[in-house]
Amino acid sequence: MFAVVNINGQQFKVSKDQEIFVHQLQGKTGDKVEFSDVVLINHDDHQISSGEGVKSVVKAEILDHVQGDKVIAFKMKRRKGFRKKKGFRQHFTKIRIEEIA
């Protein structure tokens, strides 16, 4: 059983007990969250529901708040002595899918 769900503007294919990293969510470690914007759900191998007829909820638990790898933005103009270097780390939330109901 799996579902495709919108979480903070991105679609994820999730199944029970799966751990994924999503863009930062509000909440503390251990909080329970629900996602009701389910796009597609596969009950069995033969039964798939999609579109507006999907009335399902994905329940998850927040495991941790982490930062991603550093991305470097480097600008340079040759022969001018202009160099600019900036680094950025995206904030992520690690969640575990507990139930697809």
Z-matrix of the N, CA and C atoms (Angstrom, degrees):
N
C 1 1.450
C 2 1.524 1 108.20
N 3 1.333 2 116.53 1 129.14
C 4 1.449 3 120.86 2 176.20
C 5 1.521 4 109.06 3 -142.20
N 6 1.343 5 114.74 4 166.33
C 7 1.461 6 121.05 5 178.24
C 8 1.516 7 108.56 6 -142.99
N 9 1.321 8 115.65 7 153.66
C 10 1.457 9 122.39 8 171.79
C 11 1.517 10 106.21 9 -108.90
N 12 1.350 11 116.63 10 122.26
C 13 1.455 12 121.16 11 -171.95
C 14 1.528 13 109.42 12 -131.40
N 15 1.348 14 116.05 13 144.50
C 16 1.463 15 122.05 14 174.09
C 17 1.517 16 108.96 15 -86.96
N 18 1.343 17 116.31 16 123.02
C 19 1.454 18 122.44 17 176.56
C 20 1.519 19 107.34 18 -128.88
N 21 1.308 20 117.04 19 113.00
C 22 1.473 21 123.01 20 179.95
C 23 1.529 22 112.48 21 52.64
N 24 1.323 23 117.07 22 43.49
C 25 1.452 24 120.85 23 175.18
C 26 1.519 25 115.44 24 84.15
N 27 1.319 26 118.62 25 2.12
C 28 1.455 27 121.86 26 177.14
C 29 1.520 28 109.64 27 -121.54
N 30 1.332 29 116.26 28 147.73
C 31 1.454 30 120.85 29 178.98
C 32 1.526 31 109.38 30 -98.65
N 33 1.335 32 115.41 31 134.80
C 34 1.456 33 122.19 32 179.55
C 35 1.517 34 109.18 33 -128.16
N 36 1.340 35 116.62 34 138.81
C 37 1.457 36 122.36 35 171.41
C 38 1.517 37 106.24 36 -90.88
N 39 1.336 38 116.52 37 115.36
C 40 1.461 39 120.92 38 -173.76
C 41 1.523 40 110.44 39 -123.56
N 42 1.325 41 114.85 40 154.02
C 43 1.454 42 122.36 41 173.18
C 44 1.519 43 107.71 42 -138.73
N 45 1.314 44 116.72 43 170.93
C 46 1.462 45 121.54 44 -176.02
C 47 1.523 46 110.89 45 -62.84
N 48 1.334 47 116.70 46 140.84
C 49 1.463 48 126.18 47 178.40
C 50 1.530 49 113.67 48 65.34
N 51 1.317 50 117.93 49 17.52
C 52 1.451 51 121.42 50 176.87
C 53 1.531 52 109.48 51 -87.16
N 54 1.337 53 117.09 52 141.52
C 55 1.451 54 121.90 53 177.09
C 56 1.520 55 108.49 54 -109.65
N 57 1.348 56 116.37 55 127.34
C 58 1.459 57 120.89 56 -178.19
C 59 1.526 58 109.64 57 -134.24
N 60 1.326 59 115.43 58 159.49
C 61 1.457 60 122.94 59 174.55
C 62 1.525 61 108.01 60 -104.36
N 63 1.333 62 116.52 61 125.47
C 64 1.460 63 122.46 62 177.81
C 65 1.517 64 108.15 63 -122.77
N 66 1.347 65 116.22 64 164.78
C 67 1.456 66 119.13 65 175.71
C 68 1.518 67 108.86 66 -59.41
N 69 1.309 68 116.42 67 153.37
C 70 1.461 69 122.70 68 -168.49
C 71 1.527 70 113.17 69 -51.93
N 72 1.340 71 114.89 70 129.73
C 73 1.455 72 123.33 71 177.32
C 74 1.523 73 109.37 72 -107.10
N 75 1.323 74 116.34 73 152.79
C 76 1.457 75 120.90 74 174.64
C 77 1.517 76 108.63 75 -77.79
N 78 1.303 77 117.15 76 138.01
C 79 1.452 78 121.51 77 178.90
C 80 1.512 79 110.61 78 136.94
N 81 1.328 80 114.15 79 166.43
C 82 1.456 81 121.08 80 -179.10
C 83 1.520 82 109.81 81 -102.42
N 84 1.309 83 115.40 82 167.12
C 85 1.457 84 120.97 83 176.80
C 86 1.527 85 109.42 84 -62.33
N 87 1.321 86 116.82 85 129.64
C 88 1.459 87 121.98 86 -178.61
C 89 1.516 88 113.94 87 98.46
N 90 1.338 89 117.82 88 -12.33
C 91 1.470 90 120.52 89 178.90
C 92 1.523 91 110.48 90 -70.42
N 93 1.327 92 115.21 91 151.16
C 94 1.462 93 122.07 92 176.43
C 95 1.531 94 108.58 93 -98.58
N 96 1.329 95 116.58 94 137.44
C 97 1.460 96 121.75 95 177.83
C 98 1.522 97 108.81 96 -128.19
N 99 1.335 98 115.06 97 154.09
C 100 1.462 99 121.58 98 178.51
C 101 1.518 100 108.97 99 -126.43
N 102 1.322 101 115.78 100 139.98
C 103 1.453 102 122.43 101 177.19
C 104 1.524 103 107.83 102 -119.76
N 105 1.324 104 116.02 103 115.71
C 106 1.464 105 119.73 104 -176.57
C 107 1.525 106 112.54 105 -100.20
N 108 1.320 107 117.92 106 -4.78
C 109 1.463 108 121.34 107 -178.77
C 110 1.532 109 109.67 108 -88.45
N 111 1.337 110 115.68 109 71.43
C 112 1.465 111 122.07 110 -178.40
C 113 1.526 112 108.45 111 -92.34
N 114 1.330 113 116.58 112 126.28
C 115 1.460 114 122.12 113 -177.42
C 116 1.521 115 111.34 114 -88.97
N 117 1.341 116 116.59 115 -41.27
C 118 1.463 117 121.45 116 -175.75
C 119 1.515 118 108.09 117 -147.75
N 120 1.327 119 116.05 118 144.89
C 121 1.462 120 120.25 119 176.49
C 122 1.522 121 108.73 120 -138.86
N 123 1.329 122 115.27 121 137.81
C 124 1.457 123 122.54 122 179.24
C 125 1.528 124 106.77 123 -114.99
N 126 1.334 125 116.63 124 104.99
C 127 1.465 126 120.98 125 -178.19
C 128 1.522 127 110.67 126 -72.97
N 129 1.302 128 116.31 127 -51.62
C 130 1.461 129 123.40 128 175.89
C 131 1.519 130 106.59 129 -131.74
N 132 1.310 131 116.73 130 -172.91
C 133 1.458 132 118.99 131 177.88
C 134 1.524 133 112.35 132 -68.73
N 135 1.338 134 118.06 133 -18.70
C 136 1.453 135 121.15 134 -174.22
C 137 1.520 136 113.36 135 -109.53
N 138 1.318 137 119.38 136 -9.34
C 139 1.459 138 121.68 137 -173.08
C 140 1.522 139 110.12 138 -121.07
N 141 1.338 140 116.15 139 109.43
C 142 1.462 141 122.09 140 -179.24
C 143 1.517 142 108.55 141 -122.55
N 144 1.341 143 116.31 142 134.04
C 145 1.460 144 122.25 143 176.21
C 146 1.521 145 108.50 144 -119.78
N 147 1.331 146 116.17 145 137.82
C 148 1.464 147 119.51 146 178.65
C 149 1.523 148 109.24 147 -148.30
N 150 1.312 149 116.10 148 167.52
C 151 1.451 150 121.51 149 177.05
C 152 1.514 151 112.23 150 84.83
N 153 1.328 152 115.50 151 -151.92
C 154 1.461 153 121.19 152 -176.13
C 155 1.521 154 112.98 153 -74.30
N 156 1.319 155 118.20 154 -15.53
C 157 1.455 156 121.45 155 -178.77
C 158 1.523 157 114.40 156 -77.13
N 159 1.314 158 117.60 157 -4.55
C 160 1.469 159 120.97 158 -177.75
C 161 1.519 160 108.74 159 -82.87
N 162 1.327 161 116.59 160 116.07
C 163 1.466 162 122.69 161 177.43
C 164 1.517 163 108.21 162 -117.69
N 165 1.322 164 116.44 163 66.18
C 166 1.450 165 121.21 164 -174.90
C 167 1.521 166 109.76 165 -124.82
N 168 1.329 167 115.66 166 159.74
C 169 1.464 168 123.14 167 179.74
C 170 1.524 169 108.12 168 -131.61
N 171 1.325 170 115.92 169 136.81
C 172 1.456 171 121.55 170 175.77
C 173 1.525 172 107.28 171 -106.34
N 174 1.342 173 116.42 172 123.48
C 175 1.459 174 121.78 173 -179.27
C 176 1.523 175 108.90 174 -105.48
N 177 1.351 176 115.36 175 136.21
C 178 1.458 177 120.38 176 -177.23
C 179 1.523 178 110.31 177 -141.65
N 180 1.334 179 115.22 178 165.67
C 181 1.458 180 122.40 179 178.11
C 182 1.522 181 108.43 180 -122.70
N 183 1.333 182 116.52 181 136.61
C 184 1.461 183 121.58 182 177.90
C 185 1.525 184 108.06 183 -78.50
N 186 1.336 185 115.99 184 122.98
C 187 1.456 186 121.22 185 -179.83
C 188 1.526 187 112.28 186 -94.80
N 189 1.334 188 117.23 187 -41.24
C 190 1.459 189 119.55 188 -174.67
C 191 1.522 190 109.76 189 -167.31
N 192 1.334 191 116.00 190 157.37
C 193 1.454 192 123.11 191 171.31
C 194 1.524 193 107.05 192 -109.99
N 195 1.339 194 116.70 193 124.34
C 196 1.457 195 121.42 194 -175.34
C 197 1.528 196 109.16 195 -132.89
N 198 1.343 197 114.87 196 171.30
C 199 1.448 198 121.65 197 174.48
C 200 1.519 199 109.25 198 -114.31
N 201 1.319 200 115.98 199 146.32
C 202 1.450 201 120.91 200 179.40
C 203 1.519 202 111.42 201 -80.44
N 204 1.320 203 115.90 202 -175.21
C 205 1.462 204 121.62 203 178.37
C 206 1.521 205 110.02 204 -67.50
N 207 1.324 206 116.02 205 152.89
C 208 1.454 207 120.69 206 -179.14
C 209 1.522 208 110.11 207 -75.27
N 210 1.327 209 115.02 208 133.66
C 211 1.456 210 122.35 209 176.11
C 212 1.522 211 106.68 210 -109.06
N 213 1.331 212 116.96 211 127.01
C 214 1.457 213 122.66 212 -177.22
C 215 1.525 214 109.20 213 -100.54
N 216 1.338 215 116.86 214 128.31
C 217 1.458 216 123.00 215 172.20
C 218 1.517 217 106.78 216 -108.53
N 219 1.334 218 117.07 217 114.02
C 220 1.455 219 121.63 218 -175.88
C 221 1.517 220 108.95 219 -120.71
N 222 1.341 221 116.48 220 124.82
C 223 1.459 222 121.76 221 177.43
C 224 1.522 223 108.23 222 -117.21
N 225 1.335 224 115.14 223 142.35
C 226 1.455 225 119.21 224 -178.56
C 227 1.519 226 109.08 225 -152.62
N 228 1.319 227 115.33 226 140.29
C 229 1.465 228 120.42 227 171.69
C 230 1.532 229 107.37 228 -116.26
N 231 1.290 230 115.24 229 121.67
C 232 1.465 231 118.38 230 -173.79
C 233 1.533 232 111.29 231 -68.92
N 234 1.297 233 114.37 232 147.52
C 235 1.463 234 125.62 233 178.77
C 236 1.522 235 113.44 234 62.45
N 237 1.297 236 120.46 235 9.78
C 238 1.468 237 123.51 236 -179.55
C 239 1.527 238 112.69 237 -111.77
N 240 1.319 239 117.52 238 -15.17
C 241 1.453 240 120.94 239 -177.83
C 242 1.522 241 112.99 240 78.77
N 243 1.340 242 117.36 241 15.55
C 244 1.470 243 121.80 242 -178.87
C 245 1.516 244 109.23 243 -95.64
N 246 1.318 245 115.21 244 118.71
C 247 1.460 246 121.05 245 175.51
C 248 1.525 247 107.97 246 -139.96
N 249 1.315 248 115.66 247 132.61
C 250 1.462 249 121.04 248 178.36
C 251 1.518 250 108.16 249 -135.34
N 252 1.331 251 116.50 250 128.79
C 253 1.464 252 121.28 251 -178.05
C 254 1.518 253 108.56 252 -129.42
N 255 1.325 254 116.13 253 126.00
C 256 1.460 255 121.72 254 176.76
C 257 1.516 256 108.67 255 -130.40
N 258 1.314 257 115.57 256 145.55
C 259 1.452 258 121.12 257 176.88
C 260 1.520 259 109.93 258 -118.51
N 261 1.330 260 116.24 259 151.55
C 262 1.457 261 121.73 260 -178.32
C 263 1.518 262 109.16 261 -144.76
N 264 1.340 263 116.16 262 136.87
C 265 1.465 264 121.44 263 175.23
C 266 1.521 265 108.92 264 -125.33
N 267 1.335 266 116.45 265 121.80
C 268 1.454 267 122.84 266 -178.89
C 269 1.526 268 109.94 267 -75.86
N 270 1.328 269 117.34 268 140.71
C 271 1.461 270 122.19 269 176.78
C 272 1.535 271 109.60 270 -88.66
N 273 1.317 272 115.95 271 131.63
C 274 1.456 273 122.39 272 179.42
C 275 1.523 274 109.97 273 -125.73
N 276 1.326 275 115.32 274 159.71
C 277 1.456 276 122.53 275 173.59
C 278 1.525 277 107.42 276 -121.74
N 279 1.319 278 115.93 277 129.41
C 280 1.465 279 120.95 278 177.32
C 281 1.519 280 107.80 279 -92.40
N 282 1.345 281 116.34 280 123.72
C 283 1.467 282 120.78 281 -179.29
C 284 1.515 283 109.57 282 -125.03
N 285 1.353 284 115.12 283 155.64
C 286 1.459 285 122.48 284 173.93
C 287 1.516 286 107.87 285 -117.23
N 288 1.324 287 116.54 286 127.87
C 289 1.458 288 121.95 287 178.75
C 290 1.517 289 107.66 288 -77.20
N 291 1.331 290 116.51 289 120.48
C 292 1.475 291 120.71 290 -177.68
C 293 1.520 292 112.44 291 -96.95
N 294 1.344 293 117.07 292 -36.33
C 295 1.462 294 118.77 293 -174.29
C 296 1.519 295 110.11 294 -156.88
N 297 1.312 296 115.03 295 143.73
C 298 1.458 297 122.39 296 170.72
C 299 1.505 298 106.59 297 -116.83
N 300 1.338 299 116.01 298 107.33
C 301 1.468 300 119.80 299 -175.03
C 302 1.509 301 111.07 300 -119.38
